[in-house]
């Protein structure tokens, strides 16, 4: 039995697990030889992380809510057969709620470590849409029209505010580090707006600027004038969003 099939069978046998999926670069065929294996276990009602610990794979297994308590409600960083494996807990009751909200055009943005713009709650739906189901049955939602209509405005409103503070609160005073950090955050928010306007799912920020057509941000932010840099990045984001609508 190959590696993925073996790990899937062990995860699928855990009490409460209804489905297992493969995500990340390996699900999309863009992985490198050293890429992690990203797996999600889907449950409804309850799941006990201790059952995952009891398998005996080396690594760290969090409690439910151990990764902040939001939609990213916990998981594990494991080493299995000398391969890095991430396991994510996915609550189907939460997914049902998020789907209902998205169909009404509603969502929340939650902070998550390593994500500049935070993550939208509809990331759970994006995973269902692009991940590979390895065990069980999962829905594959289309991008809700109401979400596509509303999400770009929400993201762009946030980006405009952050661009404004990057320019007037920091760049004008020569605080390059802060103005650059805020400009990149705003560009990431704008990228979410652009992809939402296109009706394209987003599962993480790794290729967010590239997919949104904003890779030029890299060059714009290395100029000598921090105020001009913020203005140029904002103009690029605004024009790209306008073209996406």
C-alpha positions as CSV (number, residue, x, y, z in Angstrom):
1,X,0.0,0.0,0.0
2,X,1.4,3.4,-0.9
3,X,2.1,6.2,1.6
4,X,-1.0,8.3,1.0
5,X,-3.4,5.4,1.0
6,X,-1.9,4.1,4.2
7,X,-2.2,7.4,6.0
8,X,-5.7,8.0,4.7
9,X,-6.9,4.6,6.0
10,X,-5.5,5.4,9.5
11,X,-7.2,8.8,9.6
12,X,-10.5,7.5,8.2
13,X,-10.6,4.9,10.9
14,X,-10.5,7.5,13.7
15,X,-13.8,7.7,15.6
16,X,-16.1,10.5,14.3
17,X,-14.2,11.0,11.0
18,X,-16.6,11.0,8.0
19,X,-14.2,12.1,5.2
20,X,-10.6,12.7,4.5
21,X,-9.2,15.0,1.8
22,X,-5.9,16.0,0.4
23,X,-5.2,19.7,0.0
24,X,-2.4,22.2,-0.7
25,X,0.0,21.9,-3.6
26,X,-0.2,18.2,-3.7
27,X,-3.9,18.3,-4.5
28,X,-3.3,20.8,-7.2
29,X,-0.3,19.2,-8.8
30,X,2.1,22.1,-8.0
31,X,4.1,20.5,-5.3
32,X,7.8,20.1,-5.0
33,X,9.5,16.9,-3.8
34,X,9.9,18.4,-0.3
35,X,6.4,19.8,-0.1
36,X,4.2,19.0,3.0
37,X,1.3,16.6,2.7
38,X,-1.8,18.6,3.8
39,X,-4.7,16.4,4.9
40,X,-8.0,17.3,6.5
41,X,-10.3,15.1,8.6
42,X,-14.0,16.0,8.4
43,X,-16.3,15.2,11.3
44,X,-19.7,16.2,12.5
45,X,-20.6,16.8,16.2
46,X,-17.4,15.7,17.9
47,X,-13.8,14.6,17.3
48,X,-11.2,13.6,19.9
49,X,-7.6,14.6,19.1
50,X,-6.4,12.0,21.6
51,X,-7.4,9.3,19.1
52,X,-5.0,10.9,16.6
53,X,-2.3,11.0,19.2
54,X,-2.8,7.3,20.0
55,X,-1.8,6.3,16.5
56,X,1.8,7.2,17.7
57,X,3.0,9.3,14.8
58,X,5.7,11.7,16.0
59,X,4.8,15.3,16.1
60,X,2.4,17.8,17.8
61,X,-1.4,17.3,18.0
62,X,-3.5,20.2,19.2
63,X,-6.8,20.2,21.0
64,X,-9.9,21.4,19.2
65,X,-9.6,25.2,19.1
66,X,-5.8,24.9,19.6
67,X,-5.0,27.0,16.5
68,X,-7.0,30.0,17.6
69,X,-10.5,28.7,17.9
70,X,-11.9,30.0,14.6
71,X,-12.5,28.1,11.5
72,X,-8.9,26.9,11.6
73,X,-9.9,25.1,14.8
74,X,-6.8,22.9,15.3
75,X,-4.8,20.1,13.8
76,X,-1.4,18.4,13.9
77,X,2.1,18.7,12.6
78,X,3.4,15.2,12.1
79,X,6.3,13.2,10.7
80,X,5.2,10.0,9.0
81,X,7.6,7.7,7.2
82,X,10.1,10.7,7.3
83,X,7.6,12.9,5.5
84,X,6.1,16.2,6.9
85,X,2.3,15.8,7.2
86,X,-0.2,18.5,8.4
87,X,-3.6,17.3,9.5
88,X,-6.4,19.8,9.8
89,X,-9.7,19.4,11.8
90,X,-12.8,20.4,9.8
91,X,-16.2,20.6,11.5
92,X,-19.0,19.9,9.0
93,X,-21.5,21.8,11.2
94,X,-19.3,24.9,10.9
95,X,-19.0,24.3,7.2
96,X,-22.8,24.2,6.8
97,X,-23.1,27.5,8.6
98,X,-20.3,29.2,6.6
99,X,-22.0,27.9,3.4
100,X,-25.3,29.4,4.4
101,X,-23.6,32.8,5.1
102,X,-21.7,32.7,1.9
103,X,-24.9,32.1,-0.1
104,X,-26.2,35.3,1.5
105,X,-22.9,37.1,0.6
106,X,-21.7,37.2,4.2
107,X,-18.4,36.2,5.7
108,X,-15.9,37.1,8.4
109,X,-12.2,37.6,8.3
110,X,-10.2,35.9,11.0
111,X,-6.5,36.5,12.0
112,X,-4.2,33.5,11.3
113,X,-0.5,33.3,11.9
114,X,1.5,33.8,8.7
115,X,-1.4,35.3,6.8
116,X,-1.1,39.1,6.1
117,X,-4.7,39.7,5.3
118,X,-6.2,37.1,7.6
119,X,-8.4,34.4,6.2
120,X,-12.1,34.6,5.1
121,X,-14.4,32.1,6.6
122,X,-15.3,30.9,3.1
123,X,-11.8,29.4,2.9
124,X,-13.5,26.2,4.2
125,X,-15.7,26.2,1.1
126,X,-12.6,26.9,-1.1
127,X,-11.0,23.8,0.3
128,X,-14.0,21.7,-0.5
129,X,-14.0,23.1,-4.1
130,X,-10.3,22.3,-4.8
131,X,-9.2,19.5,-2.5
132,X,-9.1,15.9,-3.5
133,X,-11.5,13.6,-1.5
134,X,-9.6,10.5,-0.4
135,X,-12.3,8.9,1.8
136,X,-16.0,9.5,2.2
137,X,-18.2,12.0,0.4
138,X,-18.0,15.8,0.5
139,X,-19.8,18.6,-1.3
140,X,-18.0,20.7,-4.0
141,X,-19.6,24.1,-3.7
142,X,-19.7,26.6,-6.6
143,X,-18.8,30.2,-5.8
144,X,-22.0,31.7,-4.5
145,X,-23.2,34.7,-6.7
146,X,-24.0,36.8,-3.6
147,X,-20.5,36.3,-2.2
148,X,-19.0,37.3,-5.5
149,X,-21.1,40.4,-5.5
150,X,-20.3,41.5,-1.9
151,X,-16.9,40.2,-1.0
152,X,-14.9,42.5,-3.3
153,X,-16.3,45.6,-1.7
154,X,-15.6,44.3,1.8
155,X,-12.0,43.5,1.0
156,X,-11.4,46.7,-1.0
157,X,-12.8,48.8,1.8
158,X,-10.3,47.3,4.2
159,X,-7.5,47.8,1.7
160,X,-8.3,51.4,1.1
161,X,-8.2,52.1,4.9
162,X,-4.9,50.3,5.3
163,X,-3.4,52.1,2.2
164,X,-4.5,55.4,3.7
165,X,-2.8,54.8,7.0
166,X,0.3,53.4,5.4
167,X,0.6,56.6,3.4
168,X,-0.4,59.3,5.9
169,X,0.4,57.5,9.2
170,X,3.8,56.2,8.3
171,X,5.2,56.9,4.8
172,X,4.9,60.7,5.1
173,X,7.0,60.5,8.3
174,X,9.7,58.3,6.7
175,X,8.8,55.2,8.7
176,X,9.5,52.9,5.8
177,X,9.2,49.6,7.6
178,X,5.7,50.3,8.8
179,X,4.5,51.8,5.6
180,X,5.9,48.9,3.6
181,X,4.3,46.3,5.9
182,X,0.9,48.0,5.7
183,X,1.1,48.4,2.0
184,X,1.8,44.7,1.5
185,X,-1.1,43.9,3.8
186,X,-3.4,46.2,1.8
187,X,-2.2,44.6,-1.4
188,X,-3.1,41.2,0.0
189,X,-6.5,42.4,0.9
190,X,-6.9,43.9,-2.6
191,X,-5.8,40.5,-4.1
192,X,-8.7,38.9,-2.2
193,X,-11.0,41.5,-3.6
194,X,-9.8,40.8,-7.2
195,X,-10.1,37.0,-6.9
196,X,-13.5,37.3,-5.3
197,X,-14.6,39.6,-8.2
198,X,-13.6,36.8,-10.6
199,X,-15.3,34.1,-8.5
200,X,-12.0,32.3,-7.8
201,X,-11.5,30.4,-4.6
202,X,-8.6,31.1,-2.3
203,X,-7.1,28.6,0.1
204,X,-4.0,30.4,1.2
205,X,-1.8,33.5,0.5
206,X,1.2,31.8,-1.0
207,X,0.4,32.7,-4.6
208,X,-2.3,35.3,-3.8
209,X,-0.5,38.3,-5.4
210,X,0.5,36.3,-8.4
211,X,-2.9,35.0,-9.1
212,X,-4.4,38.4,-8.7
213,X,-2.0,40.0,-11.2
214,X,-0.2,42.0,-8.5
215,X,3.3,40.6,-8.6
216,X,4.5,44.0,-9.7
217,X,4.1,45.1,-6.0
218,X,7.5,43.5,-5.4
219,X,9.2,46.2,-7.7
220,X,7.0,49.1,-6.6
221,X,7.9,48.8,-3.0
222,X,11.7,49.0,-3.4
223,X,11.7,52.6,-4.6
224,X,13.4,55.4,-2.7
225,X,10.2,57.4,-1.9
226,X,7.9,55.5,0.5
227,X,4.9,57.8,-0.2
228,X,5.2,57.2,-3.9
229,X,5.6,53.5,-3.3
230,X,2.3,53.3,-1.3
231,X,0.5,55.4,-3.9
232,X,1.7,53.3,-6.8
233,X,0.8,50.0,-5.1
234,X,-2.6,51.4,-4.3
235,X,-3.2,52.5,-8.0
236,X,-2.1,49.1,-9.3
237,X,-4.5,47.3,-6.9
238,X,-7.4,49.6,-7.8
239,X,-7.0,49.4,-11.5
240,X,-6.6,45.6,-11.4
241,X,-9.7,45.3,-9.3
242,X,-11.7,47.5,-11.7
243,X,-10.6,45.2,-14.5
244,X,-11.8,42.1,-12.6
245,X,-15.3,43.4,-12.0
